[in-house]
Amino acid sequence: MASHNELGKLGEELAIDYLKKDGYTILNTNWTFQKAEIDIIAKKENILAIVEVKTRSSLEFGLPQDFVTPKKIQLLVKAVDAYVSERDLDLDVRFDIIAINKEGKSFAIEHLIDAFYYF
C-alpha cells in the first residue's frame, strides 16, 4: 500500500476514535454510492453527520480541508441523498470535515462542523 494510502487510513481511524469520544455513534465507514464514497457516517442525537476526512503529512501545500473540492461535495450530496432515502431516515443532515495533519510524531485533529452547505 502506498504511504499516502496508509496515512489516509490512519487518519480515518483517528477520526473515528475522535468522534466516538465526542459521543457520536459510527453508522458506516467508506460507504459508497456510484462514484461517491462517504468516509464516515455518524449519528449524534438527531443529527446525521456526513464526515469527510482529510489527512496531510505537512501543511506545505495547504490545509487539509482545502482539498475538499466542489466536485467532491456534489458526489457527497448525491450519496447522502441515496443513503437517507434507502433507510427512510428522518434526521437533520450535516456535512463535516475532520482535518488531520502530522505534527512531529503526533497528529493535530480539527473537527469542522457544518463545513459546507449544498443547496
C-alpha positions as CSV (number, residue, x, y, z in Angstrom):
1,M,0.0,0.0,0.0
2,A,1.3,3.5,-0.9
3,S,2.4,5.6,2.0
4,H,-0.3,8.2,1.2
5,N,-3.0,5.5,1.4
6,E,-1.6,4.3,4.7
7,L,-1.7,7.9,6.0
8,G,-5.3,8.3,4.8
9,K,-6.3,5.0,6.5
10,L,-4.7,6.1,9.8
11,G,-6.4,9.5,9.5
12,E,-9.8,7.8,9.2
13,E,-9.1,5.6,12.2
14,L,-8.1,8.7,14.2
15,A,-11.2,10.5,13.1
16,I,-13.4,7.5,14.2
17,D,-11.8,7.5,17.6
18,Y,-12.2,11.2,17.9
19,L,-15.9,11.1,17.0
20,K,-16.6,8.2,19.4
21,K,-15.0,10.1,22.3
22,D,-17.2,13.0,21.4
23,G,-20.4,11.0,21.7
24,Y,-21.1,10.0,18.1
25,T,-22.2,6.6,17.0
26,I,-20.5,5.4,13.9
27,L,-23.1,4.0,11.4
28,N,-20.9,3.3,8.4
29,T,-17.4,3.9,7.1
30,N,-16.3,4.1,3.5
31,W,-19.9,3.8,2.3
32,T,-20.1,4.0,-1.5
33,F,-22.8,5.1,-3.9
34,Q,-22.0,5.1,-7.6
35,K,-18.7,7.2,-7.8
36,A,-19.0,8.7,-4.3
37,E,-17.5,7.5,-1.1
38,I,-18.5,8.8,2.3
39,D,-15.6,8.4,4.7
40,I,-17.7,8.3,7.9
41,I,-21.5,8.4,8.5
42,A,-22.1,9.1,12.2
43,K,-25.1,10.0,14.4
44,K,-25.3,12.2,17.4
45,E,-28.7,12.9,18.9
46,N,-31.0,13.9,15.9
47,I,-28.1,14.7,13.5
48,L,-26.6,12.6,10.8
49,A,-23.1,13.7,10.3
50,I,-21.5,13.1,6.9
51,V,-17.8,13.3,7.6
52,E,-15.1,13.8,5.0
53,V,-11.6,13.0,6.5
54,K,-8.6,14.8,5.0
55,T,-5.2,13.8,6.3
56,R,-1.9,15.5,5.4
57,S,1.7,14.8,6.4
58,S,2.5,18.5,6.0
59,L,0.8,21.9,5.7
60,E,3.3,22.9,3.0
61,F,0.6,22.8,0.2
62,G,-2.3,24.0,2.2
63,L,-4.8,23.0,5.0
64,P,-6.3,19.5,4.7
65,Q,-9.8,20.9,4.4
66,D,-8.8,23.0,1.4
67,F,-8.7,19.7,-0.6
68,V,-12.5,19.1,-0.5
69,T,-13.4,20.1,-4.0
70,P,-16.8,21.3,-5.3
71,K,-16.9,18.0,-7.3
72,K,-16.4,16.0,-4.1
73,I,-19.2,18.0,-2.4
74,Q,-21.6,17.2,-5.3
75,L,-20.7,13.5,-5.0
76,L,-21.2,13.5,-1.2
77,V,-24.6,15.2,-1.6
78,K,-25.8,12.6,-4.1
79,A,-24.5,9.8,-1.9
80,V,-26.2,11.0,1.2
81,D,-29.5,11.5,-0.6
82,A,-29.4,7.9,-1.5
83,Y,-28.3,6.8,2.0
84,V,-31.1,8.7,3.7
85,S,-33.7,7.5,1.1
86,E,-32.7,3.9,1.3
87,R,-33.0,3.9,5.0
88,D,-36.0,6.2,5.2
89,L,-34.2,8.3,7.8
90,D,-35.8,11.4,9.4
91,L,-32.7,13.2,10.7
92,D,-31.0,16.5,10.2
93,V,-28.1,16.1,7.8
94,R,-24.8,17.9,8.4
95,F,-21.6,17.9,6.4
96,D,-18.4,17.9,8.5
97,I,-14.7,17.8,7.7
98,I,-12.2,16.3,10.0
99,A,-8.8,17.8,9.1
100,I,-5.8,15.9,10.4
101,N,-2.2,17.0,9.9
102,K,1.0,15.4,11.2
103,E,2.9,17.5,13.7
104,G,6.2,15.8,14.5
105,K,5.3,12.3,15.9
106,S,1.7,13.2,16.7
107,F,-1.4,14.4,14.8
108,A,-3.5,17.6,15.1
109,I,-7.2,17.0,14.6
110,E,-9.7,19.7,13.8
111,H,-13.4,19.0,13.5
112,L,-15.1,21.5,11.2
113,I,-18.8,21.2,11.9
114,D,-21.2,22.3,9.1
115,A,-18.1,22.7,6.9
116,F,-20.1,23.3,3.8
117,Y,-23.7,23.6,2.6
118,Y,-25.2,22.5,-0.6
119,F,-28.5,23.7,-2.0
